[in-house]
Amino acid sequence: MESEFIALDKAGEEAEWLQNLMEYIPMWPKPIMAICIHCDSQAALARAKNAVYNGKSRHIRHRHNTIKQLLSNGVITTDFVKSKDNIADPLTKGLSREQVVVTTR
């Protein structure tokens, strides 16, 4: 669950960077909508939406504060997606031949 939370934090930082970039593009419509981040870990999403962090690790507390701030500022939104529907999930594991064929099409 910690790795999903770290990935959620990194995706949130990238989303914030993209929104800041789009603000400087004159032809881009304003206001810029929140970027939806899909995650297959309900525990990571619940931790992100929880107002209080009760863990012990300092680096996770910092990431929790970052995600909480991005959610409250409307920079990102989070959405749960099942592992079987997650397009990128098979690429994080060893693939069978059939999965390689399906993924490359």
N, CA, C and O atoms as a GROMACS GRO file, in nm:
protein
  420
    1MET      N    1   0.082  -0.118   0.000
    1MET     CA    2   0.000   0.000   0.000
    1MET      C    3   0.087   0.126   0.000
    1MET      O    4   0.048   0.229  -0.055
    2GLU      N    5   0.203   0.117   0.061
    2GLU     CA    6   0.291   0.234   0.065
    2GLU      C    7   0.338   0.272  -0.074
    2GLU      O    8   0.350   0.391  -0.106
    3SER      N    9   0.366   0.173  -0.157
    3SER     CA   10   0.414   0.204  -0.293
    3SER      C   11   0.306   0.272  -0.376
    3SER      O   12   0.336   0.362  -0.454
    4GLU      N   13   0.180   0.229  -0.359
    4GLU     CA   14   0.070   0.295  -0.431
    4GLU      C   15   0.054   0.438  -0.384
    4GLU      O   16   0.023   0.527  -0.464
    5PHE      N   17   0.074   0.461  -0.255
    5PHE     CA   18   0.060   0.596  -0.201
    5PHE      C   19   0.172   0.686  -0.254
    5PHE      O   20   0.148   0.803  -0.284
    6ILE      N   21   0.292   0.632  -0.264
    6ILE     CA   22   0.404   0.709  -0.320
    6ILE      C   23   0.378   0.741  -0.466
    6ILE      O   24   0.405   0.852  -0.512
    7ALA      N   25   0.324   0.643  -0.541
    7ALA     CA   26   0.292   0.665  -0.682
    7ALA      C   27   0.182   0.770  -0.696
    7ALA      O   28   0.186   0.852  -0.789
    8LEU      N   29   0.084   0.769  -0.605
    8LEU     CA   30  -0.022   0.869  -0.607
    8LEU      C   31   0.035   1.008  -0.583
    8LEU      O   32  -0.007   1.104  -0.648
    9ASP      N   33   0.129   1.019  -0.492
    9ASP     CA   34   0.195   1.147  -0.466
    9ASP      C   35   0.272   1.196  -0.588
    9ASP      O   36   0.261   1.313  -0.625
   10LYS      N   37   0.347   1.108  -0.651
   10LYS     CA   38   0.424   1.148  -0.769
   10LYS      C   39   0.332   1.188  -0.884
   10LYS      O   40   0.360   1.285  -0.954
   11ALA      N   41   0.223   1.114  -0.903
   11ALA     CA   42   0.127   1.150  -1.008
   11ALA      C   43   0.063   1.285  -0.978
   11ALA      O   44   0.038   1.364  -1.069
   12GLY      N   45   0.036   1.312  -0.850
   12GLY     CA   46  -0.019   1.442  -0.812
   12GLY      C   47   0.077   1.556  -0.839
   12GLY      O   48   0.035   1.663  -0.883
   13GLU      N   49   0.205   1.534  -0.813
   13GLU     CA   50   0.305   1.637  -0.843
   13GLU      C   51   0.313   1.665  -0.993
   13GLU      O   52   0.324   1.780  -1.035
   14GLU      N   53   0.307   1.559  -1.074
   14GLU     CA   54   0.308   1.576  -1.219
   14GLU      C   55   0.183   1.648  -1.267
   14GLU      O   56   0.190   1.731  -1.358
   15ALA      N   57   0.068   1.617  -1.207
   15ALA     CA   58  -0.056   1.683  -1.244
   15ALA      C   59  -0.050   1.832  -1.212
   15ALA      O   60  -0.095   1.915  -1.291
   16GLU      N   61   0.007   1.866  -1.098
   16GLU     CA   62   0.021   2.007  -1.061
   16GLU      C   63   0.113   2.078  -1.160
   16GLU      O   64   0.085   2.191  -1.199
   17TRP      N   65   0.222   2.013  -1.199
   17TRP     CA   66   0.314   2.072  -1.296
   17TRP      C   67   0.244   2.094  -1.430
   17TRP      O   68   0.262   2.199  -1.492
   18LEU      N   69   0.164   1.997  -1.474
   18LEU     CA   70   0.092   2.012  -1.601
   18LEU      C   71  -0.009   2.126  -1.595
   18LEU      O   72  -0.022   2.202  -1.691
   19GLN      N   73  -0.079   2.139  -1.483
   19GLN     CA   74  -0.175   2.249  -1.470
   19GLN      C   75  -0.103   2.383  -1.473
   19GLN      O   76  -0.152   2.478  -1.536
   20ASN      N   77   0.010   2.394  -1.406
   20ASN     CA   78   0.086   2.518  -1.409
   20ASN      C   79   0.134   2.550  -1.550
   20ASN      O   80   0.134   2.666  -1.591
   21LEU      N   81   0.174   2.448  -1.626
   21LEU     CA   82   0.216   2.468  -1.764
   21LEU      C   83   0.099   2.516  -1.850
   21LEU      O   84   0.114   2.607  -1.931
   22MET      N   85  -0.017   2.454  -1.832
   22MET     CA   86  -0.134   2.490  -1.914
   22MET      C   87  -0.184   2.631  -1.885
   22MET      O   88  -0.244   2.694  -1.971
   23GLU      N   89  -0.159   2.682  -1.765
   23GLU     CA   90  -0.199   2.818  -1.733
   23GLU      C   91  -0.124   2.921  -1.817
   23GLU      O   92  -0.177   3.028  -1.844
   24TYR      N   93  -0.002   2.888  -1.860
   24TYR     CA   94   0.079   2.981  -1.938
   24TYR      C   95   0.053   2.970  -2.088
   24TYR      O   96   0.106   3.050  -2.165
   25ILE      N   97  -0.025   2.872  -2.132
   25ILE     CA   98  -0.058   2.858  -2.273
   25ILE      C   99  -0.178   2.948  -2.301
   25ILE      O  100  -0.286   2.923  -2.248
   26PRO      N  101  -0.162   3.051  -2.384
   26PRO     CA  102  -0.270   3.148  -2.402
   26PRO      C  103  -0.397   3.089  -2.464
   26PRO      O  104  -0.507   3.134  -2.432
   27MET      N  105  -0.385   2.989  -2.549
   27MET     CA  106  -0.501   2.934  -2.617
   27MET      C  107  -0.575   2.828  -2.535
   27MET      O  108  -0.682   2.782  -2.576
   28TRP      N  109  -0.521   2.790  -2.421
   28TRP     CA  110  -0.585   2.686  -2.340
   28TRP      C  111  -0.701   2.747  -2.263
   28TRP      O  112  -0.686   2.853  -2.202
   29PRO      N  113  -0.819   2.682  -2.264
   29PRO     CA  114  -0.935   2.739  -2.193
   29PRO      C  115  -0.912   2.744  -2.042
   29PRO      O  116  -0.853   2.652  -1.983
   30LYS      N  117  -0.959   2.850  -1.982
   30LYS     CA  118  -0.948   2.868  -1.838
   30LYS      C  119  -1.089   2.861  -1.780
   30LYS      O  120  -1.181   2.900  -1.852
   31PRO      N  121  -1.114   2.819  -1.663
   31PRO     CA  122  -1.023   2.757  -1.568
   31PRO      C  123  -0.991   2.613  -1.608
   31PRO      O  124  -1.067   2.549  -1.680
   32ILE      N  125  -0.880   2.565  -1.560
   32ILE     CA  126  -0.834   2.430  -1.592
   32ILE      C  127  -0.899   2.332  -1.494
   32ILE      O  128  -0.896   2.352  -1.372
   33MET      N  129  -0.957   2.228  -1.550
   33MET     CA  130  -1.026   2.128  -1.467
   33MET      C  131  -0.925   2.045  -1.388
   33MET      O  132  -0.807   2.036  -1.424
   34ALA      N  133  -0.974   1.985  -1.281
   34ALA     CA  134  -0.889   1.897  -1.201
   34ALA      C  135  -0.853   1.773  -1.281
   34ALA      O  136  -0.932   1.724  -1.361
   35ILE      N  137  -0.734   1.723  -1.259
   35ILE     CA  138  -0.686   1.604  -1.328
   35ILE      C  139  -0.721   1.483  -1.242
   35ILE      O  140  -0.689   1.478  -1.123
   36CYS      N  141  -0.787   1.384  -1.303
   36CYS     CA  142  -0.830   1.264  -1.232
   36CYS      C  143  -0.719   1.160  -1.235
   36CYS      O  144  -0.668   1.125  -1.341
   37ILE      N  145  -0.683   1.112  -1.118
   37ILE     CA  146  -0.581   1.008  -1.105
   37ILE      C  147  -0.652   0.879  -1.065
   37ILE      O  148  -0.723   0.875  -0.965
   38HIS      N  149  -0.632   0.775  -1.144
   38HIS     CA  150  -0.692   0.645  -1.117
   38HIS      C  151  -0.596   0.561  -1.034
   38HIS      O  152  -0.476   0.560  -1.060
   39CYS      N  153  -0.650   0.491  -0.935
   39CYS     CA  154  -0.568   0.409  -0.846
   39CYS      C  155  -0.643   0.279  -0.818
   39CYS      O  156  -0.765   0.280  -0.802
   40ASP      N  157  -0.570   0.168  -0.811
   40ASP     CA  158  -0.635   0.040  -0.784
   40ASP      C  159  -0.622  -0.002  -0.638
   40ASP      O  160  -0.649  -0.118  -0.605
   41SER      N  161  -0.581   0.087  -0.552
   41SER     CA  162  -0.568   0.057  -0.410
   41SER      C  163  -0.668   0.142  -0.331
   41SER      O  164  -0.652   0.263  -0.317
   42GLN      N  165  -0.770   0.074  -0.279
   42GLN     CA  166  -0.869   0.146  -0.199
   42GLN      C  167  -0.807   0.197  -0.069
   42GLN      O  168  -0.849   0.302  -0.018
   43ALA      N  169  -0.709   0.126  -0.016
   43ALA     CA  170  -0.644   0.171   0.106
   43ALA      C  171  -0.567   0.301   0.083
   43ALA      O  172  -0.571   0.391   0.168
   44ALA      N  173  -0.498   0.312  -0.029
   44ALA     CA  174  -0.424   0.435  -0.060
   44ALA      C  175  -0.520   0.552  -0.081
   44ALA      O  176  -0.492   0.663  -0.037
   45LEU      N  177  -0.633   0.527  -0.148
   45LEU     CA  178  -0.731   0.633  -0.170
   45LEU      C  179  -0.795   0.677  -0.038
   45LEU      O  180  -0.817   0.796  -0.016
   46ALA      N  181  -0.824   0.580   0.050
   46ALA     CA  182  -0.882   0.614   0.180
   46ALA      C  183  -0.783   0.695   0.263
   46ALA      O  184  -0.822   0.789   0.332
   47ARG      N  185  -0.656   0.658   0.258
   47ARG     CA  186  -0.554   0.732   0.332
   47ARG      C  187  -0.540   0.874   0.277
   47ARG      O  188  -0.521   0.968   0.353
   48ALA      N  189  -0.549   0.888   0.145
   48ALA     CA  190  -0.535   1.020   0.084
   48ALA      C  191  -0.650   1.112   0.124
   48ALA      O  192  -0.630   1.232   0.145
   49LYS      N  193  -0.770   1.057   0.134
   49LYS     CA  194  -0.887   1.139   0.167
   49LYS      C  195  -0.904   1.160   0.317
   49LYS      O  196  -0.983   1.246   0.358
   50ASN      N  197  -0.832   1.084   0.399
   50ASN     CA  198  -0.840   1.099   0.543
   50ASN      C  199  -0.771   1.229   0.584
   50ASN      O  200  -0.660   1.257   0.539
   51ALA      N  201  -0.837   1.306   0.667
   51ALA     CA  202  -0.783   1.436   0.706
   51ALA      C  203  -0.664   1.425   0.800
   51ALA      O  204  -0.580   1.515   0.804
   52VAL      N  205  -0.655   1.316   0.874
   52VAL     CA  206  -0.549   1.301   0.974
   52VAL      C  207  -0.460   1.184   0.935
   52VAL      O  208  -0.509   1.075   0.904
   53TYR      N  209  -0.330   1.206   0.937
   53TYR     CA  210  -0.235   1.098   0.912
   53TYR      C  211  -0.190   1.043   1.046
   53TYR      O  212  -0.141   1.118   1.130
   54ASN      N  213  -0.206   0.912   1.066
   54ASN     CA  214  -0.172   0.852   1.194
   54ASN      C  215  -0.055   0.755   1.185
   54ASN      O  216  -0.037   0.671   1.273
   55GLY      N  217   0.023   0.765   1.080
   55GLY     CA  218   0.138   0.675   1.062
   55GLY      C  219   0.261   0.727   1.133
   55GLY      O  220   0.260   0.832   1.196
   56LYS      N  221   0.367   0.651   1.120
   56LYS     CA  222   0.490   0.685   1.191
   56LYS      C  223   0.598   0.738   1.098
   56LYS      O  224   0.689   0.808   1.143
   57SER      N  225   0.592   0.705   0.971
   57SER     CA  226   0.698   0.742   0.879
   57SER      C  227   0.687   0.889   0.839
   57SER      O  228   0.581   0.936   0.797
   58ARG      N  229   0.797   0.960   0.852
   58ARG     CA  230   0.798   1.103   0.822
   58ARG      C  231   0.779   1.129   0.672
   58ARG      O  232   0.708   1.221   0.634
   59HIS      N  233   0.844   1.047   0.586
   59HIS     CA  234   0.834   1.070   0.442
   59HIS      C  235   0.692   1.044   0.391
   59HIS      O  236   0.649   1.109   0.296
   60ILE      N  237   0.621   0.951   0.452
   60ILE     CA  238   0.482   0.927   0.412
   60ILE      C  239   0.393   1.040   0.462
   60ILE      O  240   0.298   1.078   0.393
   61ARG      N  241   0.421   1.094   0.578
   61ARG     CA  242   0.344   1.207   0.630
   61ARG      C  243   0.355   1.326   0.536
   61ARG      O  244   0.256   1.395   0.511
   62HIS      N  245   0.475   1.351   0.485
   62HIS     CA  246   0.496   1.461   0.390
   62HIS      C  247   0.415   1.437   0.262
   62HIS      O  248   0.352   1.529   0.211
   63ARG      N  249   0.416   1.315   0.212
   63ARG     CA  250   0.340   1.281   0.090
   63ARG      C  251   0.190   1.294   0.116
   63ARG      O  252   0.116   1.341   0.029
   64HIS      N  253   0.146   1.253   0.235
   64HIS     CA  254   0.004   1.266   0.269
   64HIS      C  255  -0.038   1.412   0.269
   64HIS      O  256  -0.144   1.446   0.217
   65ASN      N  257   0.043   1.498   0.326
   65ASN     CA  258   0.011   1.641   0.328
   65ASN      C  259   0.006   1.699   0.187
   65ASN      O  260  -0.079   1.782   0.157
   66THR      N  261   0.097   1.654   0.100
   66THR     CA  262   0.098   1.702  -0.038
   66THR      C  263  -0.030   1.661  -0.110
   66THR      O  264  -0.093   1.743  -0.176
   67ILE      N  265  -0.067   1.534  -0.099
   67ILE     CA  266  -0.188   1.485  -0.166
   67ILE      C  267  -0.312   1.554  -0.110
   67ILE      O  268  -0.401   1.593  -0.186
   68LYS      N  269  -0.318   1.568   0.022
   68LYS     CA  270  -0.432   1.634   0.085
   68LYS      C  271  -0.447   1.777   0.036
   68LYS      O  272  -0.559   1.824   0.012
   69GLN      N  273  -0.335   1.848   0.020
   69GLN     CA  274  -0.338   1.985  -0.029
   69GLN      C  275  -0.384   1.990  -0.175
   69GLN      O  276  -0.464   2.076  -0.212
   70LEU      N  277  -0.333   1.899  -0.259
   70LEU     CA  278  -0.373   1.897  -0.400
   70LEU      C  279  -0.522   1.865  -0.415
   70LEU      O  280  -0.589   1.923  -0.500
   71LEU      N  281  -0.574   1.775  -0.332
   71LEU     CA  282  -0.717   1.743  -0.336
   71LEU      C  283  -0.801   1.862  -0.291
   71LEU      O  284  -0.903   1.893  -0.353
   72SER      N  285  -0.760   1.928  -0.184
   72SER     CA  286  -0.840   2.040  -0.132
   72SER      C  287  -0.834   2.162  -0.224
   72SER      O  288  -0.929   2.240  -0.228
   73ASN      N  289  -0.723   2.179  -0.298
   73ASN     CA  290  -0.711   2.291  -0.391
   73ASN      C  291  -0.778   2.264  -0.526
   73ASN      O  292  -0.785   2.353  -0.610
   74GLY      N  293  -0.825   2.142  -0.546
   74GLY     CA  294  -0.892   2.109  -0.672
   74GLY      C  295  -0.797   2.085  -0.787
   74GLY      O  296  -0.838   2.089  -0.903
   75VAL      N  297  -0.671   2.059  -0.758
   75VAL     CA  298  -0.574   2.030  -0.863
   75VAL      C  299  -0.596   1.889  -0.916
   75VAL      O  300  -0.591   1.866  -1.037
   76ILE      N  301  -0.622   1.794  -0.824
   76ILE     CA  302  -0.645   1.656  -0.864
   76ILE      C  303  -0.774   1.603  -0.803
   76ILE      O  304  -0.824   1.657  -0.704
   77THR      N  305  -0.825   1.498  -0.863
   77THR     CA  306  -0.930   1.416  -0.804
   77THR      C  307  -0.880   1.273  -0.813
   77THR      O  308  -0.796   1.241  -0.897
   78THR      N  309  -0.932   1.186  -0.728
   78THR     CA  310  -0.892   1.046  -0.731
   78THR      C  311  -1.012   0.960  -0.759
   78THR      O  312  -1.125   0.993  -0.722
   79ASP      N  313  -0.987   0.848  -0.825
   79ASP     CA  314  -1.094   0.756  -0.861
   79ASP      C  315  -1.041   0.614  -0.850
   79ASP      O  316  -0.927   0.587  -0.887
   80PHE      N  317  -1.124   0.525  -0.799
   80PHE     CA  318  -1.085   0.385  -0.787
   80PHE      C  319  -1.112   0.313  -0.918
   80PHE      O  320  -1.216   0.331  -0.980
   81VAL      N  321  -1.016   0.231  -0.959
   81VAL     CA  322  -1.032   0.146  -1.077
   81VAL      C  323  -0.989   0.005  -1.037
   81VAL      O  324  -0.885  -0.012  -0.973
   82LYS      N  325  -1.067  -0.094  -1.075
   82LYS     CA  326  -1.033  -0.232  -1.041
   82LYS      C  327  -0.905  -0.273  -1.111
   82LYS      O  328  -0.873  -0.223  -1.220
   83SER      N  329  -0.831  -0.363  -1.049
   83SER     CA  330  -0.703  -0.406  -1.106
   83SER      C  331  -0.719  -0.466  -1.245
   83SER      O  332  -0.634  -0.446  -1.331
   84LYS      N  333  -0.828  -0.539  -1.266
   84LYS     CA  334  -0.846  -0.600  -1.398
   84LYS      C  335  -0.877  -0.497  -1.506
   84LYS      O  336  -0.855  -0.523  -1.624
   85ASP      N  337  -0.927  -0.379  -1.466
   85ASP     CA  338  -0.957  -0.272  -1.562
   85ASP      C  339  -0.843  -0.170  -1.573
   85ASP      O  340  -0.850  -0.079  -1.655
   86ASN      N  341  -0.740  -0.185  -1.493
   86ASN     CA  342  -0.628  -0.092  -1.492
   86ASN      C  343  -0.534  -0.126  -1.607
   86ASN      O  344  -0.474  -0.234  -1.609
   87ILE      N  345  -0.522  -0.037  -1.702
   87ILE     CA  346  -0.442  -0.062  -1.822
   87ILE      C  347  -0.294  -0.079  -1.788
   87ILE      O  348  -0.227  -0.164  -1.848
   88ALA      N  349  -0.243  -0.002  -1.695
   88ALA     CA  350  -0.100  -0.006  -1.664
   88ALA      C  351  -0.062  -0.117  -1.566
   88ALA      O  352   0.056  -0.148  -1.552
   89ASP      N  353  -0.159  -0.177  -1.498
   89ASP     CA  354  -0.128  -0.275  -1.394
   89ASP      C  355  -0.052  -0.397  -1.446
   89ASP      O  356   0.041  -0.441  -1.378
   90PRO      N  357  -0.087  -0.455  -1.561
   90PRO     CA  358  -0.010  -0.572  -1.607
   90PRO      C  359   0.137  -0.540  -1.634
   90PRO      O  360   0.221  -0.630  -1.632
   91LEU      N  361   0.168  -0.416  -1.660
   91LEU     CA  362   0.306  -0.379  -1.689
   91LEU      C  363   0.394  -0.372  -1.565
   91LEU      O  364   0.515  -0.355  -1.575
   92THR      N  365   0.333  -0.386  -1.446
   92THR     CA  366   0.409  -0.385  -1.322
   92THR      C  367   0.439  -0.526  -1.272
   92THR      O  368   0.503  -0.543  -1.168
   93LYS      N  369   0.395  -0.626  -1.346
   93LYS     CA  370   0.413  -0.765  -1.305
   93LYS      C  371   0.472  -0.844  -1.420
   93LYS      O  372   0.483  -0.794  -1.532
   94GLY      N  373   0.510  -0.967  -1.392
   94GLY     CA  374   0.555  -1.056  -1.498
   94GLY      C  375   0.438  -1.090  -1.588
   94GLY      O  376   0.329  -1.119  -1.540
   95LEU      N  377   0.460  -1.088  -1.718
   95LEU     CA  378   0.351  -1.110  -1.812
   95LEU      C  379   0.360  -1.246  -1.878
   95LEU      O  380   0.469  -1.295  -1.910
   96SER      N  381   0.245  -1.307  -1.898
   96SER     CA  382   0.239  -1.427  -1.979
   96SER      C  383   0.240  -1.385  -2.126
   96SER      O  384   0.222  -1.268  -2.158
   97ARG      N  385   0.260  -1.480  -2.213
   97ARG     CA  386   0.264  -1.450  -2.356
   97ARG      C  387   0.132  -1.387  -2.402
   97ARG      O  388   0.132  -1.294  -2.483
   98GLU      N  389   0.021  -1.438  -2.352
   98GLU     CA  390  -0.110  -1.386  -2.391
   98GLU      C  391  -0.126  -1.241  -2.349
   98GLU      O  392  -0.180  -1.160  -2.425
   99GLN      N  393  -0.080  -1.208  -2.230
   99GLN     CA  394  -0.092  -1.070  -2.183
   99GLN      C  395  -0.004  -0.976  -2.265
   99GLN      O  396  -0.042  -0.861  -2.288
  100VAL      N  397   0.112  -1.023  -2.308
  100VAL     CA  398   0.199  -0.940  -2.392
  100VAL      C  399   0.130  -0.911  -2.524
  100VAL      O  400   0.132  -0.798  -2.572
  101VAL      N  401   0.068  -1.012  -2.583
  101VAL     CA  402  -0.002  -0.994  -2.710
  101VAL      C  403  -0.118  -0.896  -2.694
  101VAL      O  404  -0.136  -0.808  -2.778
  102VAL      N  405  -0.196  -0.910  -2.587
  102VAL     CA  406  -0.310  -0.821  -2.564
  102VAL      C  407  -0.262  -0.678  -2.537
  102VAL      O  408  -0.323  -0.583  -2.586
  103THR      N  409  -0.155  -0.662  -2.461
  103THR     CA  410  -0.105  -0.530  -2.425
  103THR      C  411  -0.047  -0.455  -2.544
  103THR      O  412  -0.057  -0.333  -2.551
  104THR      N  413   0.014  -0.526  -2.637
  104THR     CA  414   0.080  -0.460  -2.750
  104THR      C  415  -0.014  -0.426  -2.863
  104THR      O  416   0.027  -0.359  -2.958
  105ARG      N  417  -0.138  -0.468  -2.857
  105ARG     CA  418  -0.234  -0.435  -2.964
  105ARG      C  419  -0.302  -0.305  -2.941
  105ARG      O  420  -0.385  -0.264  -3.021
   0.00000   0.00000   0.00000
